[in-house]
Amino acid sequence: MKPGVHPEYHEINVIMTDGSTFKTRSTYGKAGETLRLDIDPKTHPAWTGQQRIMDQGGQVAKFNKRFAGIGAVKAKPMGEAPPPKPKKEAAPAAAPAPKAEAKKKK
């Protein structure tokens, strides 16, 4: 390996969202530093198959407060059909336009 090109590879501590910890080797930070995860395989919907909103630092509450007056319609429970739309009356069909005669070549 060429010296001075690659970052230092050292041992760090990782703290998962549930508080469990483990040690791994990484180029993150300095030797012995701690990496706290906000999302990990134990909580992310891609691995768990469950959808839930995680409010990190009040971001979801801030979003809801900011856009509360937009007027979003609440979703109806499954199984309810929307009311039928009124039918529009069809306009009478217009007569087809006459075809222009093609010019003949000599």
N, C-alpha and C positions, 0 to 999 in steps of 0.2 A: 504494500500500500504506500502511496505517496504521502510523505509526512506534511502536516499542516493544511491538508485539503479537506479532510473529513471531520465532522463535528465529534466532540467527545461523547463516548457511549458509556453511561454509568448507571448505577442503581438508584431508583427513586421509589417513593411510597405513593400508592394510589388509594384514595378514599372514595368508595362507591356511595351512591345516594342513600343507601340504607345504613351507612356507617361502617360496613365491613371494609377491611384494608388488606392490601397485598403489596408485595414488592415485585418490581419488574425492572428490566434494563431499558433505557431510553436515551434520546438526545435532548429531552426536555430539561430546561433549567440546569442546575448544578447537582453534583452528587449529594444524595440525601434529602433533596427537596420533596415536597408533598404536592401531589396533583389531586385536586378535588373535582369529581365529576358531577355535572348537573344532570346528564342523561347517560344511562348505561344500559346494557342488555337486560337488566332485571326490571327496568321501568319503561323502556322505549316500546311504543306500539308495534314497531317492525318485528320485534322478537316476542313480545307478549301476546299480540293479537287483540289487545284491548285498547280502546280509544279513551283517553282521559286528558283533561286539561291540567297541566302543571303550572301553577302560578308562581314563577320565579321572580321575586322582587316586586310583586304587585303589578306586573305587566298586563295581565288579563283584566284585572279590576280597572286599571287606568284606561285600557281600550274600551271597556264597556261604559265607563263614565263619559269618555270623550264622544262616543258615537251613540249614546242612548237616545237622542232625539231624532235620529235619522228616519225612523218610522218603519223599521223592519217588521214584517208580518210574521207572527209565530207560526210554526209549522203545525199542521193539523195532524191528529193521531192517525196512524195507519188504518186503512179500511174505509175512511170517509172519502167519498168522491166529491170533487169540486162541483159547484152548481153549473148546470148547462148554460152555455153561452147563447144569447139570442141569435137566431138565424138571420143572415142578411138576404134581402130580396135580390135576385139576380136581375141585372139590367138587361133590356132586350138586346139581342145580338145585332151588331151592325152588318149591313150588307157588305159582301166581299168587294174589294176594290177591283175595277176592271184591269185585265192584264194588258200591258203594253205590247204592241206588235214588235217582234224582233226584226232588226234591219237585215235585209238579205245582202249577201256579198256577191259580187259578179265575178 
